[in-house]
């Protein structure tokens, strides 16, 4: 006689959820550092850790705390970038060196020989946002130079590019426009992880440090940050969400004008305006352009700090409807171009800052001449094609 095994029903929704979580699960460098292969790089060593509040593993455990708990590893120094170790300082505010933390955003932009005297190896664990003018890239660049000059291995715990690793966009940084918001000749949106970018800069800038990458596992270039199922930790006070990071590669250029870019509101970089702006006219004109993946809605706002603090600004909110189609740099240029035409007596460039962000003076000059946005975008294409070839040499992931 045959006996039948009892089969417990599996709810299809539960099965789908399990499959989604399994397929999308990734490991970041902060998880993988403790695998035997990579742990050998720090075992028995005195570690200096360059980090901030984003330096966590996939379970939100701080990398600094995990290192302190490891047997056979000494965490002897902490280094903080712009915004400080906690990530609370506002943009541009100095980060002060204390007895517990060395500042890399003040008089020193990279560790000094004195700071590294008792350090055997430097570890870098900070989340970037995939954009050239985010200063964490410059902190990494200067720290890699310090590591090379002081003969210290430099380990990058790799992290996903939040806005995917597919798209490159914007002008390449031009000679003479180097600054801490543009330290090396890459486009505004470079389409690489922080680890891939470290390999590119180490080779192409001739840094030549002993660079080691703890790679991602399971990440694909097409993934947005929320596709990874990792929790979002604010990279800085004015990048509170992935929505902010999505518009930031373009709308940050508004910083270089007398328009408010929404700092001092709950929607930084998603709001653009000024007390004198005709919001209805601007929104209508922008929507008539039928830009890909975006809609503009008139919105008044009052910044609590930064430009136009305490003043009611008339402006627009940038609503991204399809982030894969949305082009943040093209959008920002159309916003500036239209406002220049609609308010020629009020709109102003903050020329030096705009040029630093753009990495060139040619973009501002083209807008002032009245060049079409389409012509400006087309002018970037040859250099972007050349950079894409260079980028492929240093890619670690598909």
N, C-alpha and C positions, 0 to 999 in steps of 0.2 A: 504494500500500500504506500503510495506517495504522500508525503506531507508537504504542504505548501508553506513557504516562509512568508511571514507577515511583512508586508511592505508599508513603511510609513510614508504618507504623502509628503512631498516637498512642494511648498508653495512657490509658484513661478516667480513671484516678486522677490522672495528671499533668495532664490537661486540667481536671479539677475543681479541682485545687490552683491552677492558673493563674487560673481564673475567680474563685475565692474571693479570692485575693490582689488581683486587679485590682479587683474590686467593692468590697472593704473598704478599699482604700488611701485614706488621707486625708493632707492636708498641714496641718500646724499652723502657727501664727503664726511660730514660730521658723524654720520652713522658708521661709515666704513673705516674710519681711522683706527678702530680697535681690532680690525681683522689682522691676523698675524703678519701678512705681507706688508701692511702699511704701519702697523704698530712698531715694527722693527726700526722704523725711521726715527722714532722718539724714545724707544726703550733705553733706559739708563741715561737719558739726556736731561739737560736743564732747558726748559721750553720757554720761549717768549711768545705770547699769543696776541695777535692783532685782531681785535674783535669789537663787537658792540652788542646791543640787545638782540640783534638778528642771529647771533652765533649760537644757535640751538640745533639739536638733532630733530629727527622726525617725531619724537615724543615730547618736544619742547624742553628738553633738558639742556641747560647751558653747557657749552663746550668747556668753559673755564671750570665749572664745578665737576664735570666728568674727569677732566685732566687731574684736578686736585685729588680725586678719589682713586687714581690709578697707582698701583704699586710699581715702583721702579721708574717713575717719571716725576720730575720736579717742575711744577709751574712756578717760574721765578720772576716773571715780568708780564704785565698787561699793558697793551698799547691801544689807545682810543683814537678813532678818526673824527671827522667833523660830526657834530651833534653829540659827541661824548660817548662814554661807555654805556650809558642808559638810553641813548638815542633821544634825549629830551631837549637838548639845546637847539635853538632856532638856527636857521641857515645863516652862516657867516659869523655867528657868535663864537668867540674864542673858547677853546677847550683847554682847561688849565691842568698842568702836570701836578699830581699829588704824590704823597708817599706810596700810594697803592697803584696808581695808573700813570703811565707816561702819555703825554699828549702828542699826537701827530697832526694837530691842527692848531698851530700857533707858530712859535719861532722855528720849530723843527717839523718838517713835513715827512721825514723818514727817521728811523732810529739812529741815534748818534753812536759812535764807538763807545762812549761812556755808558750808554743805556744797554749796550750789547756785551759789556765786559763779562758778565756772569751767565750769558746765554749761549747755549750750544746750537740751537736750531730755532728758526722762526716759523710759526704757523699762522696762516691767514684764514680767518673764518668770518666773512661778512657777506650779507646778501646785497647784490647790486640790483639795478632796475633796467639794465640793457641799454643805457644811454651814455654817450661820451661825457656829457657835462656833469654827471654825478661824481662827486669828488672821491668816492671810495676807490675808483679806478686809479686815480692819481696817488692816493695813499699806498695802494699796492705797488704801483710803478716805482715810487720813491723808496719804498721799503725793500723792493727787490734790488735796487741799486745799492742800498746800504748793506744788504745781505752779501752781495757780490764783493763789495769793497772790504768787508770784514770777514769774508770766507765762512759764512754761515749758510747751511742749507735752508731753502725757503720752500715750505710746504703749503699748498693751496688746497683747502677742503672745498671741493667744487659744489656749486649750487645751480639750480635751473635758472635760465634767463626767463624772468617772469612774463615777458611779452613775446615769447617764442624765440627760437633760434633760426628762423627762416628768413626774415626780412632785413635787408640793409637799406638805409635811406639817409638822405641829407648830404651836405657838402663834406668833403674830406678836410680835416684841419690843415690850414695852410701855414707855411713857414712864417714866423714872425707873430703868430697869434697863439703861441703856446701859453698856457696858464694852468692854474690848478683846476679849472673847469674844462680843460682841453690840453692834455699833456702829451698826446702822441697822435700821429697822423692816421686817424681812423674816422669813419663817418659818424654822424650823430647817433644813428641806430646801427649797431655793428653785428647783430645776429650771432652772438657767441656767448657761451657761458663764461663766467669769471675765470675758470681754469683754462679754457681755450684761449681767452684773451691774454692770460699770463704767458702762455707758450708763445703766442704771436709776438708780444712785446719783448719778451726775453731774447728772441731770435732776431727780430727785425729792428729793434732799437739797440742791439748790440750790448744788452745788459750782461748777459753771460753768467747769471747766477746759477747755483746748483738747485735748479727748480724741480720740484716733485709734485705731482698732482694726485690727490686721492679722488678718483673719478666717481661720477654718478653711475648708478646701476638702474637700468630700466627707463631712462629718460629718452624721449624722442624730440627732435627739433620742432615738430609741429605743435608741441604741447604748450598751452598757456599754464600759468602757475596753478590755477584752480583745477586743472586736469590732473595734477600730480597728487591731489588729496592731502598735500601738506598745508598746515595752518599758516595763514598770512600773519607775519610779524612786521609791524611798521618799520620800514627801512630808515625813515626819518619822519619828523613831525608832520610834514606836508605831503607825505605819500601814504595816506591812511588806508587806502584800499587798492585792489588790483584795478578798479575802474580809473583811479587817479593815475596809476602807472601806465595805463593804456593811452591816455591822452598826453601824458607828460613829454614824450619825445618831440612833440611839436609845440604844444601850448606853453611850454617853459620859455619859449622865445619871447612871449609876451612880457616876461620879466624885463627885457631890454627895451621897453617902451614906457610911456606914462600911463598906460592902462593898468588897472588892477587885474592880476592873474588869479584872483580868488583867495590869496593868502589872507588869513584872518577870518575865513569862513569854514564851514564844514565840507565845502566842495572845492578845495584848491585845484587850480588848473582846469577844472570843469566849468568854472565861471569866469567870464571876461567882461569888463565894463569900466565905466567912468561916470562921474556925476553929470557930465555934459553930453553923454552918448544918447542917440535916438535908438532905443533897443528894438522897437517894432520895425523900423526901417531896416536895421541891420539883420535881424532874424529873417525877415522876408527876403532880403537880397541874398543871404547865404543859402536859404532853402531853395531859391530859384536856380542856384548853381547845380543842384542835384548831386552834391558830393557823395561819394560812395560810403555807405554804412553809417551815416550820421544825420542827425536832425537838430535844429537850433530853435530854442524856445526863449522868448523874452523873459528876463528874470531880474528883478531888483535885488540888491544885497548890500549889506553894510559891513565892511571889513572891521574886525576888532583890533587889528594891527596891520602894519605894513602900509603900502600905498593907499591913499584916500581913507585912512583910518577914521572911523566914526562918521563918514559921509555916506549918504545913500548913493550907490552906484546903479545906473541903468545899464543893463547888459544882457548877455545871453548865457544860457546854460547849454553846454555841448553834450548832447545825448548820443552815445554810441549805440547804434542799433545792430550793427554787424561788425564785430571787432576784427574779423579776418579781412573784410573789405576796407575798413576804415584806414585812412591815410593821415596820420596826425600832423606830419610836416606840411603836406599840401593844405590841410585844413587851416593850420596856423597862418600860412602865407596868405590864404584867401581872407581870413579874418583881418589881418593887418592891412592888406591891400584895399579892402572895402572901406575900412574905417578911415584910412588915409584920404580916400576920395570923398567920403561923406562928411568928414570933419577935418578939412585941411588946416584950419586955423587952430584947432585944439590938439590934434594928435602930434606926438613927438617921439622920436627914437631917443633912448639913452644910449648914444652911439657906441661908446667904448664897451659897455656891458653887452649890448646886443651882438657886437662883433666877437666878443670873447665866447659867448654861447654858440654862435654860428661857426666860429673857427675861421672866419674870413670876413673881410669888409665888403666883398663883392655882393653878398646877398642883400644887405641893406642898400647898397648903391643901386642894385637892380630894381628894388622896390621903389626907391625914390625916383628913378627914371621913369617908372611906370611900365616896366617890362611885365609881360603876362606871367602868371604863375606857371602856366604850362611851359613857357620858354625857360624859366628858371629851373624847373624840375628836369627838363631835357638837358640842360647844361651840366647837370651832375652825372649823367649816365656814363660817360667814358671812364671817369675815375672810380665810380661804383663797380663797373665791370672789372676793372683792374684789381680793386680791393677784394672782390668776390673770389678771384683766382688765388689771391694771397691767403684769404681766409680759409679756403679749402685745404691748404697745406697744413693748417694747424687745427683742423677740426678733430675732435675726439669722439663725436657721436654722429649718427646718421641724421 
